[in-house]
Amino acid sequence: MNPLKKLAGQTAIYGLPTIIGRLLNYFLLPLYTRVFLTEEYGVVTELYAYIAFLMVILTYGMETAFFRFSTKEKGNDDVYNTSVISLLFSSVFFIILTWIFAGSIANALGYNGNSSYFVWFAWILGLDALSSIPFARLRQENKAKRFAFLKSVNIGLQIGFNLFFIVLCPWLDKISTGLPINNILRLVYSPDVRVAYIFISNLLASIITLVLLLPEIISIKFRFNKALWIKMIQYSFPIMIWGMAGIVNETFDRILLKHLIPESQHPMSQLGIYGACYKIAILMTLFIQTFKFAAEPFFFSQSEKSDAKRVYADVMLYFIMICSLIFLGVMLYIDIVMGLVGKDYRSGAGIVPILLLANLCLGVFYNLSIWYKITDQTKFGAYISMIGAAITLILNFIMVPTMGYMGAAWATLICYFSIMFISYLLGQKYYRIDYNLKKIGLFLGLALLLYFISILLNLDAGFLKFVIHTFLLLIYVVVVLFSEKDKLKLIISHRV
């Protein structure tokens, strides 16, 4: 099968159920931004930023190491066994440690009296870290349907529990006041918990997902290969550093906002607005995420083939083509898209195009990262990400105190563009790939041009604006299809 068609098929299988689930999950955003105050949603934004950072530490690059060593040592079950056992012990240790010091952690972060938040998060992190290798094995064995099913179940459970605690229970509590059934309801629901039900829903979903993964987990043999584990750690440690630096780039702005914005400017409220509008980049984020699920094992499987570099170049071209289309589609219909969030959150619409472009650059960086993964030079990934982390921290400290969350958005774009550019230059030196820069420039440049035309037109919301913006979107689609018509015909006819 044509490798691009195979990648597209795997991305679709991984992505379709996941995208549908995630879209449903993002439909909770209108609920959150209408039920919770901006400062309450700021709590969610901040704590999930910490979760993202800690998740990188708890998996310590073992997922990528699993892919690499499974490819190098085909048929060696010790790769899977050792990976799972390693994460099992580290996850249990983390849960116990956090449980002991939950009160101190809560006080240090300004959440006095809410130490239970951190116990719940410790369990979420531990369970999700443990499940990462079984999920990776499903990807490595091309069991995309089961992978996508389990991921979608996890998302569906989170949605269901959120609706139960945030919508159904308050309604039942209201209509059952003074009735005996209200005492039963209070066994599982308290109106005072409010935003914490988001965390509880996540925890319940993680528990059930791990139970569903038991067939993959119990299949391991408790045989720990110490020599192999040391090799895997040596490979994965730079990836963990890269991941930690990368997550600083991705989420640390949401941690810093609370501390850098003056109290007079309501930092938790700004944080809530920023976190909600960050999620407006949903389509770009979802595409990049589902692409990554399929791309990493695909890239490794292609690495030993003679035409690998040509395939990588084609993947990059079509990746940017689709991301540019997503950017243009979201921005041309931004009036409709912003309806996802409550009115109190819509003042943050100005950060959406900045963050969309930032995520596009991040996606390109993920594509470029193949050069140091398949050449076993993962240290370069760590170096690049640490440079990005430094840029993120410096720019946030400079820009956020005066510009608020807008400064955080610009810092994100500058950081992602920088690491993308650095990775490209180093990749061309150590593992040269002849990317089609002319067409990449055409696709991205055309999307930006059409977006700026829509700004210059400055049409009021209405049917005329919808028609003209749809025409602009069609211009992009027609140009892309005309530019790639010959290649697309060959791919469809199985001749490439």
C-alpha positions in Angstrom: 0.0 0.0 0.0 1.1 3.5 -0.7 2.7 4.8 2.6 0.9 8.1 2.5 -2.4 6.4 2.0 -1.5 4.0 4.9 -0.6 6.9 7.2 -3.9 8.7 6.2 -5.9 5.6 6.9 -4.3 5.0 10.3 -4.7 8.7 11.2 -8.4 8.4 10.2 -8.9 5.2 12.3 -7.0 6.6 15.3 -8.6 10.0 14.8 -12.2 9.6 13.8 -13.6 8.1 17.1 -11.1 10.2 19.1 -12.0 13.4 17.2 -15.7 12.7 17.7 -15.1 12.0 21.4 -13.0 15.1 21.8 -15.5 17.2 20.0 -18.1 16.0 22.4 -15.7 16.7 25.2 -15.2 20.2 23.9 -18.9 20.7 23.9 -18.5 20.8 27.6 -16.7 24.1 27.1 -20.0 26.0 26.6 -21.3 24.3 29.8 -18.2 25.2 31.8 -18.1 28.8 30.6 -21.7 29.3 31.4 -21.9 27.5 34.8 -18.5 28.5 36.3 -17.2 32.0 36.9 -14.0 33.0 35.0 -11.9 32.7 38.1 -13.3 29.2 38.9 -12.4 28.1 35.4 -9.0 29.6 36.1 -8.5 26.9 38.7 -9.2 24.2 36.1 -6.8 25.8 33.7 -4.0 26.1 36.2 -4.2 22.6 37.7 -4.4 20.8 34.4 -1.3 22.7 33.3 0.5 21.1 36.3 -1.0 17.7 35.2 0.4 18.0 31.7 3.9 18.8 33.1 3.9 16.0 35.6 2.6 13.5 33.1 5.8 14.0 31.1 7.9 13.3 34.2 5.9 10.2 35.1 6.2 8.6 31.7 9.8 9.7 31.3 10.0 9.1 27.6 9.3 5.4 28.0 6.6 5.4 25.3 9.0 6.5 22.5 11.7 4.2 23.9 9.2 1.4 23.6 8.6 2.2 19.9 12.4 2.4 19.2 13.4 -0.8 21.0 10.4 -2.7 19.7 11.7 -1.9 16.2 15.3 -2.7 17.0 14.6 -5.9 18.9 11.7 -7.4 17.1 10.0 -10.3 19.0 11.7 -9.4 22.3 8.8 -9.4 24.8 11.2 -8.0 27.4 10.8 -4.6 25.9 7.1 -4.5 26.7 7.4 -6.3 30.1 10.2 -4.0 31.3 8.4 -0.9 30.2 5.2 -1.7 32.0 6.9 -2.9 35.2 9.1 0.3 35.3 6.0 2.5 35.0 4.1 0.4 37.5 6.6 1.0 40.3 7.2 4.7 39.5 3.4 5.4 39.4 2.8 3.7 42.7 5.7 5.5 44.3 4.3 8.9 43.0 0.8 8.2 44.3 2.0 7.3 47.8 4.3 10.3 47.9 1.7 12.8 46.8 -0.9 11.3 49.2 1.5 11.9 52.1 2.3 15.5 51.2 -1.0 16.6 49.6 -1.7 19.1 52.4 1.7 20.8 52.0 1.4 20.9 48.2 -2.1 22.5 48.4 -0.8 25.2 50.8 2.2 25.9 48.7 0.1 26.4 45.6 -2.5 28.6 47.3 -5.2 25.9 47.6 -5.5 25.7 51.4 -8.2 23.3 52.4 -8.3 21.6 49.0 -5.7 18.9 49.5 -8.1 16.3 48.0 -7.6 17.9 44.6 -4.0 16.7 44.6 -4.8 13.2 45.9 -7.3 12.9 43.0 -4.7 14.2 40.5 -2.0 11.8 41.8 -4.3 8.9 41.0 -5.2 10.3 37.6 -1.5 10.8 36.7 -0.5 7.4 38.1 -3.2 5.5 36.3 -2.7 7.3 33.0 1.1 6.8 33.1 0.6 3.1 33.7 -1.8 2.8 30.8 0.5 4.7 28.4 2.6 1.6 27.4 -0.4 -0.7 26.8 -1.8 2.1 24.6 1.6 2.4 22.8 1.6 -1.4 22.2 -1.8 -1.1 20.5 -0.3 1.5 18.2 2.8 -0.5 17.6 0.8 -3.5 16.7 -1.5 -1.4 14.4 -4.5 -2.2 16.6 -5.9 1.2 15.8 -9.5 0.3 16.2 -9.1 -1.0 19.8 -6.9 2.0 20.6 -9.4 4.5 19.3 -12.3 2.6 21.0 -10.6 2.8 24.4 -9.6 6.4 24.0 -13.2 7.3 23.0 -14.6 5.4 25.9 -12.4 7.4 28.2 -13.6 10.6 26.7 -17.2 9.5 26.7 -17.0 8.6 30.4 -15.5 12.0 31.3 -18.4 13.6 29.4 -21.0 11.4 31.0 -19.7 12.0 34.5 -19.4 15.7 33.9 -23.0 15.9 32.7 -24.1 13.8 35.7 -22.4 15.9 38.4 -22.7 19.4 36.8 -26.1 19.2 35.1 -28.2 16.3 36.3 -27.3 16.3 40.0 -28.0 20.1 40.5 -31.3 19.7 38.8 -32.3 16.6 40.9 -31.1 18.5 44.0 -33.3 21.4 43.2 -36.5 19.4 42.6 -36.0 17.0 45.5 -35.4 19.6 48.2 -37.1 18.5 51.4 -37.9 15.0 50.0 -36.3 11.8 51.3 -34.6 11.1 47.9 -32.5 14.2 48.5 -30.6 12.5 51.3 -29.7 9.7 48.9 -28.5 12.2 46.3 -26.3 13.9 48.9 -24.3 10.6 49.2 -22.8 11.3 45.8 -23.3 15.0 45.3 -22.7 18.2 47.1 -23.4 21.7 45.7 -20.3 23.0 47.4 -17.9 20.9 45.3 -18.7 22.7 42.0 -15.6 22.8 39.8 -14.0 19.9 41.5 -16.5 17.6 39.8 -14.4 18.1 36.6 -11.5 16.4 38.4 -13.6 13.7 39.9 -15.1 12.9 36.5 -11.5 12.6 35.1 -10.5 10.2 37.9 -13.5 7.9 37.4 -12.9 7.7 33.7 -9.2 6.9 34.2 -10.0 4.1 36.6 -12.5 2.5 34.2 -10.1 2.9 31.2 -7.4 1.1 33.1 -9.8 -1.8 33.9 -10.6 -2.1 30.2 -6.9 -2.3 29.5 -6.4 -5.2 31.8 -6.1 -7.8 28.9 -3.0 -5.9 27.7 -1.6 -5.4 31.2 -2.1 -8.9 32.6 -0.5 -10.3 29.5 3.0 -9.2 30.7 5.4 -11.6 32.3 7.0 -10.2 35.5 10.4 -10.4 34.0 12.4 -7.2 34.4 15.4 -6.9 32.1 17.7 -4.6 33.9 20.3 -4.3 31.2 17.6 -3.5 28.6 15.9 -1.0 31.0 19.2 0.9 31.4 19.5 1.2 27.6 15.9 2.3 27.3 16.4 4.9 30.1 19.6 6.2 28.4 17.5 6.6 25.2 14.4 8.0 26.9 16.0 10.4 29.4 16.8 13.1 26.8 13.2 12.6 25.5 11.9 13.3 29.0 14.0 16.4 29.2 12.7 17.4 25.8 9.2 16.6 27.0 9.5 18.6 30.1 10.9 21.6 28.2 8.2 21.1 25.6 5.5 21.1 28.2 6.9 24.3 29.7 6.4 25.7 26.2 2.9 24.3 26.0 1.4 24.9 29.5 3.7 27.0 31.7 2.1 30.2 30.6 -1.1 29.0 32.4 0.9 28.4 35.5 2.7 31.8 35.4 -0.3 34.0 34.5 -1.6 33.7 38.1 1.7 35.0 39.5 2.6 37.6 36.8 -0.6 39.5 36.4 -1.2 42.2 39.1 -3.9 41.3 41.5 -5.8 44.5 40.5 -6.3 43.0 37.0 -7.9 39.8 38.4 -5.4 37.1 37.4 -7.6 34.1 38.0 -10.3 35.6 35.8 -7.8 36.3 33.0 -6.5 32.8 33.4 -10.0 31.4 33.0 -10.5 33.4 29.8 -7.2 32.4 28.4 -7.7 28.7 29.1 -11.2 28.8 27.5 -10.1 30.6 24.4 -7.0 28.4 24.1 -9.4 25.5 23.5 -10.9 27.3 20.5 -7.9 26.0 18.6 -9.7 22.6 19.0 -9.6 21.5 15.3 -5.9 22.2 15.0 -5.1 20.5 18.3 -7.2 17.5 17.5 -5.7 17.0 14.0 -2.1 17.3 15.4 -2.9 14.9 18.2 -4.4 12.2 16.1 -1.7 12.7 13.5 0.9 12.1 16.2 -0.8 8.8 17.3 -0.4 7.4 13.8 2.8 9.2 12.7 5.4 8.1 15.4 5.1 4.3 14.7 4.7 5.1 11.0 7.9 7.1 10.8 9.9 4.4 12.6 8.5 1.7 10.3 9.5 3.8 7.2 13.0 4.6 8.5 14.7 1.6 6.9 13.2 2.0 3.5 15.0 3.5 0.6 12.4 6.2 -0.1 11.9 7.2 3.6 13.1 10.8 3.1 10.7 11.3 0.2 7.8 10.0 2.2 8.8 12.3 5.2 8.8 15.3 2.8 5.4 14.4 1.3 4.0 14.0 4.8 5.2 17.4 5.8 3.7 19.1 2.8 0.3 17.6 3.3 0.4 18.2 7.0 0.9 21.9 6.5 -1.7 21.9 3.7 -4.3 20.6 6.1 -3.2 22.7 9.1 -3.4 25.8 6.9 -7.0 24.9 5.9 -7.9 24.4 9.5 -6.5 27.8 10.4 -8.3 29.5 7.6 -11.6 27.7 8.4 -11.6 28.6 12.1 -10.7 32.3 11.5 -13.2 32.9 8.6 -16.0 31.6 10.9 -14.6 33.0 14.2 -17.9 34.7 15.0 -19.6 31.3 15.0 -16.7 29.5 16.7 -16.6 32.0 19.6 -20.2 31.0 20.4 -18.7 28.0 22.1 -17.8 30.0 25.1 -19.9 32.2 27.4 -20.1 35.9 26.9 -17.8 36.6 29.8 -15.0 34.7 28.0 -15.3 36.2 24.5 -13.0 39.1 25.2 -10.2 36.7 24.6 -11.0 36.1 20.9 -7.8 38.1 19.8 -5.5 35.3 21.0 -7.2 32.6 18.7 -5.3 33.3 15.5 -2.0 33.6 17.4 -2.5 30.3 19.1 -3.6 28.6 15.9 -0.4 29.6 14.2 1.6 28.6 17.3 0.0 25.1 17.2 0.8 24.8 13.5 4.4 25.5 14.2 4.4 23.0 17.0 2.9 20.4 14.6 5.7 21.1 12.1 8.2 20.7 14.9 6.7 17.2 15.7 7.2 16.3 12.0 10.8 17.6 12.0 11.6 15.7 15.2 11.9 12.4 13.3 15.5 13.2 12.3 16.9 13.0 15.8 14.7 10.0 16.9 15.7 7.7 14.1 19.3 8.7 14.3 19.3 8.0 18.0 20.4 11.7 18.7 17.5 12.4 21.1 19.8 14.8 23.0 19.2 17.4 20.3 15.4 17.2 21.0 16.2 18.0 24.6 18.5 20.9 23.7 15.9 22.4 21.3 13.1 22.1 23.8 15.2 23.7 26.6 15.9 26.6 24.3 12.2 26.9 23.7 11.5 26.7 27.4 13.9 29.5 28.1 12.2 31.6 25.4 8.8 30.9 26.9 9.9 31.8 30.4 11.8 35.0 29.4 9.0 36.3 27.2 6.3 35.5 29.7 8.1 37.4 32.4 8.6 40.3 30.0 5.2 40.5 28.3 2.5 39.1 30.6 2.8 41.8 33.4 2.0 44.5 30.8 -0.1 42.6 28.1 -1.8 40.0 30.3 -2.9 36.8 28.5 -2.2 38.4 25.1 1.5 38.5 26.0 1.3 34.7 26.9 -0.2 34.0 23.4 2.6 35.9 21.6 5.2 34.2 23.7 3.8 30.8 22.7 3.9 31.7 19.0 7.5 33.0 19.1 8.6 30.0 21.1 7.1 27.4 18.7 8.3 29.2 15.6 11.8 29.3 17.1 12.1 25.6 18.0 10.6 24.7 14.6 13.2 26.8 12.8 16.1 25.5 14.9 15.0 21.9 14.4 14.8 22.4 10.7 18.3 23.8 10.4 19.8 21.0 12.5 17.8 18.4 10.7 19.2 19.6 7.3 22.7 19.2 8.7 22.4 15.7 10.3 19.6 14.1 8.3 18.8 16.2 5.2 15.3 16.0 3.8 14.4 18.0 0.7 11.1 19.5 1.8 9.1 21.2 -0.9 9.5 24.7 0.5 7.8 26.4 -2.5 4.5 24.5 -2.1 4.7 24.8 1.7 5.1 28.5 1.3 2.2 28.6 -1.2 -0.3 26.7 1.0 0.6 28.6 4.2 1.0 32.0 2.5 -2.3 31.7 0.7 -4.2 30.8 3.9 -2.7 33.9 5.6 -3.4 36.1 2.6 -7.1 35.1 2.5 -7.4 35.6 6.3 -6.0 39.2 6.0 -8.4 39.9 3.1 -11.2 38.9 5.4 -9.9 41.3 8.0 -9.6 44.2 5.5 -13.2 43.5 4.3 -14.3 44.0 7.9 -17.9 42.8 7.2 -20.5 42.8 9.9 -21.8 39.4 11.0 -24.6 38.2 8.7 -25.4 36.2 5.6 -23.2 38.3 3.3 -20.2 37.8 5.5 -20.8 34.1 5.6 -21.1 33.8 1.8 -18.0 35.9 1.1 -15.9 34.0 3.7 -17.1 30.7 2.3 -15.9 31.9 -1.1 -12.5 32.7 0.3 -12.3 29.3 1.8 -13.2 27.7 -1.5 -10.4 29.7 -3.2 -7.9 27.9 -0.9 -9.4 24.5 -1.5 -9.5 25.0 -5.3 -5.9 26.2 -5.5 -4.7 23.3 -3.3 -6.6 20.7 -5.4 -5.3 22.2 -8.7 -1.7 22.3 -7.3 -1.8 18.6 -6.2 -4.2 17.1 -8.7 -1.6 14.9 -10.4 -0.2 13.5 -7.1 -3.6 12.9 -5.7 -4.7 11.0 -8.8 -1.6 8.7 -8.4 -2.2 8.1 -4.7 -5.9 7.3 -5.3 -5.0 4.9 -8.1 -2.4 3.1 -6.0 0.4 4.0 -8.3 2.6 5.9 -5.8 
